[in-house]
Each structure stands twice: as C-alpha cells, then as structure tokens.
Amino acid sequence: MRSKLIPVALLALLASCSGGAYQRVPFPPQDVEVSSPTVARVYVLRMKQPRGAFRTVLVEDNDREIGRIESDNYLCWERPAERTLLTFLFEGGALEGKSEGLFDLECEAGQTYYLGLRMERAWNKPAVRLLDRDEARSLIEDMTATPTK
C-alpha cells in the first residue's frame, strides 16, 4: 500500500510547485519593436533547463507585479525610459523554498531589452543576463507568451 502512495504524493508535490503563468500588465503589440519612441520594451525569457522547471517565477518591475512565468514562457511589457530594479522570485514547493534575484536595468527610450532567466545551480539563485536581439528572437519562436490576466 505504501508503494502506491509514493507516486501519488510525488504528483501532488509537483502540482503544488506550479502556480500558473499570467501577465498583469498590458502585452504590447508584437508587430513593432517598441510602440512609442518615449518608452522602452522589456522581455523576460524563461530559459530552458531542468533545474527549477517546476517552479514559477514572479517578476516585478520596481515593486510593480508584471506577472508569473513557468518553463518556456516569456513576459513582455513597456515601461517609462528610466532606471529600474527588476525582481525575480523563484517560488518552489515546501522542499525548495523561495529564491530571489535582482537585476538593475537602465532603460533608454525607444530601446528593447531581452533578459534570459535561469536558476543558477551553485547558489540556487536566479541568474539574469542580457540577450542580443537575434538570440532572443530565435528563443521566442519556441516559447509561449504568458497570458494577460
């Protein structure tokens, strides 16, 4: 009987780790690079990797909730052209806890920024890096935009 409960318990644990992806701010039109020369556009791409795959990531822009992404999702929003502090909170289950990362971004008007997000193995913290446009666009083709809520 005990051996039959283990798979059920593991499935329940995995299901509890995922909180569902959503985006709270408007998703800008994708047929232009930036919708206005006075704003900056930011993409956050959840990079493919097995580590942290069942964890959601809460993304905030200067304490404003942007959304939550899962594996192979991305967020996209536009913001004022100014310096911002982005916060990434990997939310795990009871066994993994939470891990927070920060990224300081100087946003210039009319520019687009692509950020790749991974779980850093050595420190168990989110690692963020700027991606060039071509690499990011290639990755986005295989990803799903997070639904606006």
Secondary structure, 3 states (H helix, E strand, C coil): CHHHHHHHHHHHHHHHHCCCCEECCCCCCCCCCCCCCCEEEEEEEECCCCCCCCCEEEEEECCEEEEEECCCEEEEEEEECCEEEEEEEEECCCCCCEEEEEEEEECCCCCEEEEEEEEECCCCEEEEEEECHHHHHHHHCCCEECCEC
